[in-house]
Amino acid sequence: MVRIDAFLKNVGLHKSRSQAKRCCDDGRAQIAGVVVRPSQEVRVGDRLRVETETQILELEVLEVPQRPVARARRSECYRLISREAVAEEILSFDDDA
């Protein structure tokens, strides 16, 4: 079994395990609709929802790698269910508001 923070790093959804841990600590990672801690174990068949800085991903776990996976093989570890771009917040400094 692999922790979710390690899984997110191993399949390239986050650049580092500490970044993946922060994602979990901030409540931006879910398994089956439940916000998880970084130590939560990931299993084949789990449905994850992960919010990154640029997108929200929903995916199904197909394989749980113990070590980082080559970029060409990453898509073998999960099936992308949906991807949604995160809209950038536009700040306005107009006095009219």
MDAnalysis code that builds the backbone (N, CA, C; Angstrom):
import MDAnalysis as mda
import numpy as np

u = mda.Universe.empty(291, n_residues=97, atom_resindex=np.repeat(np.arange(97), 3), trajectory=True)
u.add_TopologyAttr("name", ["N", "CA", "C"] * 97)
u.add_TopologyAttr("resid", np.arange(1, 98))
u.add_TopologyAttr("resname", ["MET", "VAL", "ARG", "ILE", "ASP", "ALA", "PHE", "LEU", "LYS", "ASN", "VAL", "GLY", "LEU", "HIS", "LYS", "SER", "ARG", "SER", "GLN", "ALA", "LYS", "ARG", "CYS", "CYS", "ASP", "ASP", "GLY", "ARG", "ALA", "GLN", "ILE", "ALA", "GLY", "VAL", "VAL", "VAL", "ARG", "PRO", "SER", "GLN", "GLU", "VAL", "ARG", "VAL", "GLY", "ASP", "ARG", "LEU", "ARG", "VAL", "GLU", "THR", "GLU", "THR", "GLN", "ILE", "LEU", "GLU", "LEU", "GLU", "VAL", "LEU", "GLU", "VAL", "PRO", "GLN", "ARG", "PRO", "VAL", "ALA", "ARG", "ALA", "ARG", "ARG", "SER", "GLU", "CYS", "TYR", "ARG", "LEU", "ILE", "SER", "ARG", "GLU", "ALA", "VAL", "ALA", "GLU", "GLU", "ILE", "LEU", "SER", "PHE", "ASP", "ASP", "ASP", "ALA"])
u.atoms.positions = np.array([
    [0.831, -1.182, 0.000],
    [0.000, 0.000, 0.000],
    [0.883, 1.255, 0.000],
    [0.342, 2.305, -0.574],
    [1.075, 3.558, -0.694],
    [0.201, 4.684, -0.160],
    [0.827, 5.606, 0.553],
    [0.126, 6.786, 1.058],
    [-0.281, 7.674, -0.110],
    [-1.351, 8.453, 0.064],
    [-1.840, 9.297, -1.028],
    [-0.818, 10.377, -1.394],
    [-0.089, 10.921, -0.424],
    [0.901, 11.939, -0.780],
    [2.011, 11.342, -1.638],
    [2.423, 10.117, -1.348],
    [3.439, 9.449, -2.166],
    [2.869, 9.102, -3.549],
    [1.614, 8.649, -3.606],
    [0.987, 8.320, -4.886],
    [0.934, 9.544, -5.798],
    [0.489, 10.681, -5.254],
    [0.377, 11.900, -6.058],
    [1.729, 12.326, -6.611],
    [2.781, 12.137, -5.842],
    [4.129, 12.455, -6.307],
    [4.615, 11.417, -7.324],
    [4.403, 10.132, -7.035],
    [4.904, 9.058, -7.903],
    [4.297, 9.079, -9.303],
    [3.054, 9.536, -9.426],
    [2.412, 9.577, -10.750],
    [2.486, 10.963, -11.383],
    [3.215, 11.872, -10.754],
    [3.476, 13.173, -11.359],
    [2.391, 14.223, -11.217],
    [1.419, 14.010, -10.342],
    [0.382, 15.021, -10.151],
    [0.877, 16.178, -9.288],
    [1.915, 15.917, -8.495],
    [2.613, 16.957, -7.737],
    [4.110, 16.726, -7.896],
    [4.878, 17.801, -7.869],
    [6.319, 17.703, -8.098],
    [7.072, 17.092, -6.924],
    [6.558, 17.279, -5.720],
    [7.240, 16.750, -4.545],
    [6.214, 16.181, -3.566],
    [6.712, 15.332, -2.673],
    [5.820, 14.745, -1.682],
    [5.336, 15.810, -0.703],
    [6.189, 16.787, -0.398],
    [5.760, 17.846, 0.523],
    [4.649, 18.691, -0.104],
    [4.711, 18.902, -1.422],
    [3.656, 19.635, -2.116],
    [2.351, 18.815, -2.083],
    [2.463, 17.501, -2.272],
    [1.292, 16.628, -2.215],
    [0.720, 16.586, -0.792],
    [1.592, 16.577, 0.207],
    [1.160, 16.590, 1.603],
    [0.392, 17.880, 1.898],
    [0.891, 19.002, 1.405],
    [0.232, 20.292, 1.605],
    [-1.157, 20.285, 0.952],
    [-1.258, 19.651, -0.216],
    [-2.543, 19.524, -0.906],
    [-3.555, 18.808, -0.007],
    [-3.124, 17.717, 0.617],
    [-4.003, 16.963, 1.516],
    [-4.333, 17.773, 2.766],
    [-3.312, 18.403, 3.342],
    [-3.522, 19.202, 4.558],
    [-4.496, 20.348, 4.317],
    [-4.504, 20.885, 3.092],
    [-5.396, 21.995, 2.746],
    [-6.795, 21.528, 2.346],
    [-7.034, 20.207, 2.372],
    [-8.350, 19.677, 2.042],
    [-8.627, 19.613, 0.552],
    [-7.575, 19.574, -0.277],
    [-7.759, 19.568, -1.727],
    [-7.588, 18.184, -2.344],
    [-7.580, 17.131, -1.513],
    [-7.512, 15.754, -2.011],
    [-8.617, 14.945, -1.346],
    [-9.321, 14.173, -2.161],
    [-10.428, 13.366, -1.654],
    [-10.358, 11.969, -2.243],
    [-10.794, 11.005, -1.460],
    [-11.006, 9.643, -1.948],
    [-12.472, 9.343, -1.710],
    [-13.184, 9.004, -2.772],
    [-14.622, 8.701, -2.701],
    [-15.397, 9.824, -2.033],
    [-15.015, 11.071, -2.320],
    [-15.740, 12.222, -1.809],
    [-15.402, 12.624, -0.384],
    [-14.443, 11.946, 0.237],
    [-14.056, 12.246, 1.620],
    [-12.665, 12.870, 1.625],
    [-12.538, 14.032, 2.252],
    [-11.237, 14.686, 2.363],
    [-10.315, 13.775, 3.168],
    [-9.089, 13.589, 2.676],
    [-8.169, 12.641, 3.307],
    [-6.920, 13.321, 3.857],
    [-6.298, 12.638, 4.787],
    [-5.018, 13.068, 5.339],
    [-3.909, 12.521, 4.445],
    [-2.703, 13.075, 4.511],
    [-1.599, 12.607, 3.674],
    [-1.253, 11.129, 3.884],
    [-1.554, 10.584, 5.054],
    [-1.207, 9.198, 5.360],
    [-2.234, 8.186, 4.868],
    [-3.347, 8.649, 4.304],
    [-4.396, 7.747, 3.806],
    [-3.822, 6.854, 2.706],
    [-4.080, 5.569, 2.789],
    [-3.575, 4.631, 1.788],
    [-4.465, 4.647, 0.547],
    [-3.815, 4.482, -0.608],
    [-4.513, 4.445, -1.894],
    [-4.552, 2.998, -2.368],
    [-5.697, 2.595, -2.901],
    [-5.875, 1.227, -3.410],
    [-6.361, 1.285, -4.854],
    [-6.086, 0.243, -5.597],
    [-6.591, 0.130, -6.957],
    [-8.112, 0.192, -6.902],
    [-8.698, 1.006, -7.775],
    [-10.141, 1.167, -7.818],
    [-10.639, 2.408, -7.102],
    [-9.787, 3.024, -6.259],
    [-10.193, 4.254, -5.573],
    [-10.455, 5.355, -6.585],
    [-11.433, 6.206, -6.274],
    [-11.715, 7.389, -7.093],
    [-11.222, 8.610, -6.335],
    [-10.297, 9.327, -6.952],
    [-9.683, 10.488, -6.330],
    [-10.169, 11.771, -6.979],
    [-10.221, 12.810, -6.160],
    [-10.455, 14.171, -6.655],
    [-9.314, 15.001, -6.096],
    [-8.525, 15.587, -6.984],
    [-7.338, 16.328, -6.584],
    [-7.382, 17.712, -7.206],
    [-7.206, 18.730, -6.364],
    [-7.154, 20.108, -6.838],
    [-5.699, 20.559, -6.841],
    [-5.202, 20.941, -8.017],
    [-3.872, 21.521, -8.123],
    [-4.045, 23.028, -8.309],
    [-2.943, 23.711, -8.520],
    [-3.022, 25.163, -8.708],
    [-3.767, 25.534, -9.991],
    [-3.739, 24.647, -10.986],
    [-4.303, 24.986, -12.295],
    [-5.528, 24.180, -12.701],
    [-5.795, 23.067, -12.013],
    [-6.899, 22.221, -12.454],
    [-7.457, 21.375, -11.315],
    [-8.660, 20.859, -11.561],
    [-9.290, 19.909, -10.651],
    [-9.439, 18.612, -11.431],
    [-8.864, 17.545, -10.900],
    [-8.857, 16.255, -11.587],
    [-9.682, 15.240, -10.813],
    [-10.450, 14.452, -11.543],
    [-11.110, 13.289, -10.967],
    [-10.569, 12.095, -11.714],
    [-10.100, 11.090, -10.959],
    [-9.483, 9.944, -11.603],
    [-9.734, 8.664, -10.836],
    [-9.561, 7.558, -11.530],
    [-9.678, 6.234, -10.927],
    [-8.298, 5.610, -10.910],
    [-7.902, 5.055, -9.778],
    [-6.586, 4.453, -9.623],
    [-6.580, 3.075, -10.282],
    [-5.638, 2.868, -11.218],
    [-5.497, 1.594, -11.908],
    [-4.310, 0.791, -11.396],
    [-3.294, 1.500, -10.910],
    [-2.078, 0.866, -10.410],
    [-1.504, 1.769, -9.323],
    [-0.924, 1.174, -8.295],
    [-0.353, 1.952, -7.202],
    [1.161, 1.713, -7.186],
    [1.917, 2.607, -7.837],
    [3.367, 2.415, -7.913],
    [4.058, 2.732, -6.579],
    [5.073, 1.946, -6.256],
    [5.849, 2.142, -5.036],
    [6.913, 3.220, -5.213],
    [7.304, 3.469, -6.459],
    [8.361, 4.441, -6.777],
    [7.859, 5.371, -7.885],
    [8.547, 6.482, -8.095],
    [8.144, 7.382, -9.190],
    [8.136, 6.657, -10.536],
    [7.131, 6.978, -11.340],
    [6.910, 6.327, -12.624],
    [7.400, 7.242, -13.742],
    [7.973, 6.643, -14.785],
    [8.410, 7.407, -15.950],
    [7.220, 8.157, -16.545],
    [7.495, 9.321, -17.074],
    [6.440, 10.167, -17.632],
    [5.579, 9.416, -18.653],
    [6.191, 8.592, -19.465],
    [5.463, 7.847, -20.502],
    [4.512, 6.807, -19.916],
    [4.759, 6.345, -18.698],
    [3.927, 5.308, -18.074],
    [2.897, 5.850, -17.095],
    [2.907, 7.127, -16.818],
    [2.015, 7.685, -15.795],
    [0.543, 7.442, -16.081],
    [0.157, 7.506, -17.334],
    [-1.256, 7.321, -17.688],
    [-1.725, 5.886, -17.452],
    [-0.800, 4.945, -17.254],
    [-1.168, 3.562, -16.955],
    [-1.579, 3.390, -15.492],
    [-1.257, 4.380, -14.666],
    [-1.522, 4.280, -13.227],
    [-2.908, 4.783, -12.843],
    [-3.513, 5.598, -13.700],
    [-4.844, 6.111, -13.400],
    [-5.604, 6.402, -14.688],
    [-6.941, 6.389, -14.561],
    [-7.814, 6.738, -15.678],
    [-8.442, 8.079, -15.345],
    [-8.239, 9.040, -16.215],
    [-8.785, 10.375, -16.014],
    [-10.285, 10.350, -16.285],
    [-11.075, 10.749, -15.301],
    [-12.523, 10.785, -15.439],
    [-12.950, 12.172, -15.898],
    [-12.412, 13.200, -15.249],
    [-12.716, 14.566, -15.671],
    [-11.579, 15.499, -15.286],
    [-11.493, 16.586, -16.029],
    [-10.493, 17.616, -15.785],
    [-11.174, 18.961, -15.950],
    [-10.995, 19.812, -14.965],
    [-11.614, 21.130, -14.991],
    [-10.533, 22.166, -14.701],
    [-10.440, 23.161, -15.560],
    [-9.460, 24.225, -15.347],
    [-9.934, 25.127, -14.216],
    [-8.989, 25.566, -13.410],
    [-9.294, 26.498, -12.327],
    [-9.184, 27.902, -12.894],
    [-10.250, 28.658, -12.754],
    [-10.252, 30.023, -13.273],
    [-9.363, 30.894, -12.404],
    [-8.557, 31.708, -13.058],
    [-7.724, 32.647, -12.320],
    [-8.595, 33.764, -11.774],
    [-8.308, 34.147, -10.564],
    [-9.046, 35.243, -9.951],
    [-8.479, 36.553, -10.487],
    [-9.336, 37.366, -11.018],
    [-8.895, 38.653, -11.571],
    [-9.206, 39.736, -10.568],
    [-8.185, 40.434, -10.163],
    [-8.352, 41.503, -9.193],
    [-8.495, 42.830, -9.919],
    [-9.414, 43.628, -9.477],
    [-9.634, 44.939, -10.085],
    [-9.356, 46.000, -9.051],
    [-8.685, 47.035, -9.491],
    [-8.366, 48.132, -8.593],
    [-9.177, 49.381, -8.919],
    [-10.299, 49.179, -9.583],
    [-11.177, 50.314, -9.917],
    [-11.862, 50.827, -8.642],
    [-12.046, 52.129, -8.592],
    [-12.710, 52.745, -7.441],
    [-14.221, 52.633, -7.498],
    [-14.748, 52.181, -8.627],
    [-16.191, 52.126, -8.831],
    [-16.851, 51.017, -8.012],
    [-16.113, 50.036, -7.626],
    [-16.701, 48.869, -6.944],
    [-17.079, 49.129, -5.574],
])
